[in-house]
């Protein structure tokens, strides 16, 4: 776990960043108060980290997920992880 935040700008709101072998995974729009992980915590594949929420401009719970090349979502480039789709 690189970072778990519930204080980022409203368009992202509650988020988790997880450093992996191919980049940094961003999970955005998590439910407020549902984070089960803390900064610096190791996370295993399949481990529950939070619940989906509906922060930002939405009315239904949803999850935004992508893999980036660095931890700053405002500066990062997206890292392709499904090469068969390219």
HELIX and SHEET records of a PDB file:
HELIX    1   1 UNK A   83  UNK A   85  5                                   3    
SHEET    1   A 4 UNK A   3  UNK A   5  0                                        
SHEET    2   A 4 UNK A  15  UNK A  19 -1                                        
SHEET    3   A 4 UNK A  24  UNK A  28 -1                                        
SHEET    4   A 4 UNK A  64  UNK A  68 -1                                        
END                                                                             
